[in-house]
Amino acid sequence: MTETGAGKTGAGETRAGKPAGETAGESWEHRWLLPAELRDRLRAGPDQAPATGASRVRRSGRDWLVDSLLFAWAVGAWLLFAANLPGYVPGWMRAFDPPIGALGCLAIWWRRRHPVLLAVALIVPGAWTSTSFGPLTVAILNLGLRAPWRTGVAVLAAHALTALPYTLVYAVPNEGGWATFAFYPAYYLTFFSWGAWMRLRRQTVLRLSDEARAEARRERAAHARRLADARRAEREAIAREMHDVLAHRMSLLSVHAGALAYRTGKDAPATALSSAEISESAQLIRDTAHQALEELREVLTVLRGTDAVGESPQPELADIADLVADARSAGQRVTLVAAYDADAVDDPAAGPRGQVRRTAYRVVQEGLTNARKHAPGREVAVTVTGAPGQGLTVTVANELPAGAPSGASAIPGAGAGLAGLEERAALDGGTLTHRVSGTSFALTAELPWGQP
């Protein structure tokens, strides 16, 4: 891991000085309390192999503290045993005992880089010298912590077998009998198990960290999918609103302009329009265009999220009569049957929700627009019925023409109106159906009266 200095950025860190593998919620303010191997693995993440070798792993503050304490323990044990060498061993063994124990104390500084080599090097000194007790303790503990399981067990067995002759020849006869013989395997197994437990604990920490990182990645992916779905739903809602707002007004504008062009063109009928009638038609076209622009402005205001929204109320059930009147002024033959209790509709506690009332208005609007496009001149019947507990039903029915309109009389459309209405009705907890029965076409919306 490359360290960062002033004005420099390491390969494993960002410019903010935090590790590249750090995830949200992790704090590295006290990372010096972690072992270096655990720290670097947590920083690297599960997808990156941990660094191996001391040249790549720099000791943390905790590592220096632990190594210093272990070295102090080894030196303290060396001093204690050097001052109390057993008198029952040969003199040449007492002469070599302290120097070999001192070398063992120095060797534990390389225990992180060569855990197996250190344990193997102390097999004979640990079995035949007393002052190697401290370094041997550290080496066995380190063997269980850092060596592979099978390798560690094999080296531990070699230690036990090598110590067996010394135990039988010197320790058992001179230090307490067979109780001393039982001490040696207990001694080896205790420190090796301690190291193996610490190894297992670190592996558990790494596993839990990897699982937390994987869960965080899954959560970010799910959040990205939810965000994409929300954006797609917003685009669809914008498309529905733009279609519903503009399609009706533009179709009215097209009808008025087409009628004016027909009555004033070179192929106009013998009865020409007077100046007042032409002025009235032009005024009607202008008013319709102005209304279309106003509704477009309201939609854009909503999309921008400005405070101007709400200056003009959104059209709803009570405005269907005005909608029908506009259609009649454009020359459509429309009949309206409103069989519902207006007071019950306006009841805020039990009446239809505002969104449901707006959907009912949009259904009538789309039905009149489609009839104007595909069945010009045909009679249209609009029926609105409903009551508490029965729901709200909106039906727009018109006769089918003998042939599809073409040429100048055909009004272009996006063909997405009915799909948008179906989505609106589904969001409100209702349904939308359209069917052809004989020579008529019917558009029907079944909407909930109260809360769906």
Beta strands, then each sheet from edge to edge (+ up, - down):
strand 1: 333-339
strand 2: 379-387
strand 3: 391-399
strand 4: 431-437
strand 5: 440-447
sheet 1: 1+ 2+ 3- 5+ 4-
end
